[in-house]
């Protein structure tokens, strides 16, 4: 059985998630261009999502 493929997705607030590659993306989420196994995608999110605050909060505080 083939391993499931996932995409790393990001919304307009620059919050990250993973999404099954064979499903249509939900409204407001965009493909970041990274795909892989669930574990690979979660590791990538851990690497790139260094500030968990939504973009609007970061901008308001800067």
Secondary structure, 3 states (H helix, E strand, C coil): CCCCCEEEEEECCCCEEEEECCCCCCCCEEEEEEEECHHHHHHHHHHHCCCCCCHHHHHHHC
